[in-house]
Amino acid sequence: MDYDFSNKVVLVTGASAGIGEAIALLFAKLGAKLSLVGRNEANLRAVAAECEKQKGVKPLAIVADLGTDEGVQKTAKETLEYFKRLDVLVNNAGIGVATSILHDTDMQLFDDVFRLNVRAVYYLTKLLAPALVESKGNIINISSAAATMVSTGGVPYSMTKAALDHFTRLVSLELAPKGVRVNSVSPGITESEFVKRAIGVTQEQYTQFLVNISTKIPMGAPCVGDDVARMVVHIASDHSRLVTGAVVVIDGGYRFSGPTSPSVITSSR
Ligand SMILES: NC(=O)c1ccc[n+]([C@@H]2O[C@H](COP(=O)([O-])OP(=O)(O)OC[C@H]3O[C@@H](n4cnc5c(N)ncnc54)[C@H](OP(=O)(O)O)[C@@H]3O)[C@@H](O)[C@H]2O)c1
């Protein structure tokens, strides 16, 4: 099967690191015109430069905080002003939070994770839906196996991803008559900055976390960003022309491993 995105404009949020970086690079290899979003300008520009090396197409790099309405508006406005169209929206930017209902956690943490993982996705999709209707494009929401797993240590995060999956189903029905597909791709444990950012651990502790967690993954290994990127590209392509409202899990069977705590490393937050 071949994938050609050379006439397509693809917007990837959270493209400055991790899974979003892998998604951006794979789309760049397939010739897409990219709009890349993140807060860390140096990282974002480094990823954009790497993407440009693939097929010589220079991405638009948008430095924006999607946790703010201004950041969401800037992302939609600059993308449409620059490219005048949009074919694929990848809502990837997300944060985790390690906490327990028994911890004395500031409610700001709850609001922050919902603001980025749910509200920003809803708002950006709303602003860009008309352009996607025009191009008969599609939307991919990067969710998580955590959306259906019953585990301890991350209730607000898991709630955001459950909300995101239902958002996928609901919006897929609204947009199907307009020819726009909407799907979730849900990774399990994936090597990135994510856990380090959520729990605040050293690289050494993170490496040990991956070793520990791998014993709980039926297929014995965590994902890497490219595992997720390949599925995103497949679902975004015409090879998936009737796939909509789906939640595709890539987790080596991790979600069947029984009640576990993502905080194999403990956190007191
Ligand atoms: N890694 C996993 O184990 C895993 C598992 C399941 C699902 N996921 C999901 O996969 C997605 C990507 O996670 P990842 O593992 O790649 O994490 P990551 O390595 O921490 O990358 C997160 C990306 O989101 C961006 N971002 C964070 N806050 C932002 C904000 N307020 N505004 C704009 N951009 C923001 C970050 O860029 P800046 O810092 O430059 O803003 C970065 O590019 C998330 O939705 C996550 O929930 C991850």
PDBQT file of the ligand as one rigid body, heavy atoms in Angstrom, charges set to zero:
ROOT
HETATM    1  N1  LIG A 301       3.520   8.616  25.961  1.00  0.00    +0.000 N 
HETATM    2  C1  LIG A 301       2.538   7.820  26.326  1.00  0.00    +0.000 C 
HETATM    3  O1  LIG A 301       2.761   6.828  27.040  1.00  0.00    +0.000 OA
HETATM    4  C2  LIG A 301       1.132   8.093  25.847  1.00  0.00    +0.000 A 
HETATM    5  C3  LIG A 301       0.198   7.061  25.986  1.00  0.00    +0.000 A 
HETATM    6  C4  LIG A 301      -1.103   7.269  25.566  1.00  0.00    +0.000 A 
HETATM    7  C5  LIG A 301      -1.468   8.470  24.998  1.00  0.00    +0.000 A 
HETATM    8  N2  LIG A 301      -0.546   9.466  24.878  1.00  0.00    +0.000 N 
HETATM    9  C6  LIG A 301      -1.010  10.736  24.291  1.00  0.00    +0.000 C 
HETATM   10  O2  LIG A 301      -0.208  11.077  23.181  1.00  0.00    +0.000 OA
HETATM   11  C7  LIG A 301      -0.187  12.495  23.022  1.00  0.00    +0.000 C 
HETATM   12  C8  LIG A 301       1.257  12.945  22.850  1.00  0.00    +0.000 C 
HETATM   13  O3  LIG A 301       1.975  12.608  24.032  1.00  0.00    +0.000 OA
HETATM   14  P1  LIG A 301       3.538  12.332  24.026  1.00  0.00    +0.000 P 
HETATM   15  O4  LIG A 301       3.748  11.011  24.653  1.00  0.00    +0.000 OA
HETATM   16  O5  LIG A 301       4.134  12.610  22.716  1.00  0.00    +0.000 OA
HETATM   17  O6  LIG A 301       3.967  13.446  25.091  1.00  0.00    +0.000 OA
HETATM   18  P2  LIG A 301       5.178  14.488  25.094  1.00  0.00    +0.000 P 
HETATM   19  O7  LIG A 301       6.428  13.821  24.641  1.00  0.00    +0.000 OA
HETATM   20  O8  LIG A 301       5.133  15.120  26.441  1.00  0.00    +0.000 OA
HETATM   21  O9  LIG A 301       4.745  15.559  23.984  1.00  0.00    +0.000 OA
HETATM   22  C9  LIG A 301       3.614  16.361  24.196  1.00  0.00    +0.000 C 
HETATM   23  C10 LIG A 301       3.537  17.403  23.100  1.00  0.00    +0.000 C 
HETATM   24  O10 LIG A 301       2.434  18.268  23.388  1.00  0.00    +0.000 OA
HETATM   25  C11 LIG A 301       2.905  19.617  23.431  1.00  0.00    +0.000 C 
HETATM   26  N3  LIG A 301       2.169  20.393  24.399  1.00  0.00    +0.000 N 
HETATM   27  C12 LIG A 301       2.028  20.148  25.730  1.00  0.00    +0.000 A 
HETATM   28  N4  LIG A 301       1.309  21.125  26.296  1.00  0.00    +0.000 NA
HETATM   29  C13 LIG A 301       0.975  21.992  25.300  1.00  0.00    +0.000 A 
HETATM   30  C14 LIG A 301       0.238  23.206  25.260  1.00  0.00    +0.000 A 
HETATM   31  N5  LIG A 301      -0.298  23.738  26.366  1.00  0.00    +0.000 N 
HETATM   32  N6  LIG A 301       0.105  23.840  24.075  1.00  0.00    +0.000 NA
HETATM   33  C15 LIG A 301       0.675  23.334  22.951  1.00  0.00    +0.000 A 
HETATM   34  N7  LIG A 301       1.374  22.188  22.925  1.00  0.00    +0.000 NA
HETATM   35  C16 LIG A 301       1.526  21.533  24.094  1.00  0.00    +0.000 A 
HETATM   36  C17 LIG A 301       4.379  19.505  23.790  1.00  0.00    +0.000 C 
HETATM   37  O11 LIG A 301       5.108  20.585  23.274  1.00  0.00    +0.000 OA
HETATM   38  P3  LIG A 301       5.632  21.867  24.067  1.00  0.00    +0.000 P 
HETATM   39  O12 LIG A 301       6.204  21.435  25.345  1.00  0.00    +0.000 OA
HETATM   40  O13 LIG A 301       6.615  22.439  23.082  1.00  0.00    +0.000 OA
HETATM   41  O14 LIG A 301       4.441  22.719  24.207  1.00  0.00    +0.000 OA
HETATM   42  C18 LIG A 301       4.768  18.250  23.013  1.00  0.00    +0.000 C 
HETATM   43  O15 LIG A 301       5.034  18.573  21.666  1.00  0.00    +0.000 OA
HETATM   44  C19 LIG A 301      -0.898  13.070  24.243  1.00  0.00    +0.000 C 
HETATM   45  O16 LIG A 301      -2.211  13.444  23.904  1.00  0.00    +0.000 OA
HETATM   46  C20 LIG A 301      -0.915  11.916  25.228  1.00  0.00    +0.000 C 
HETATM   47  O17 LIG A 301      -2.024  11.974  26.104  1.00  0.00    +0.000 OA
HETATM   48  C21 LIG A 301       0.741   9.307  25.285  1.00  0.00    +0.000 A 
ENDROOT
TORSDOF 0
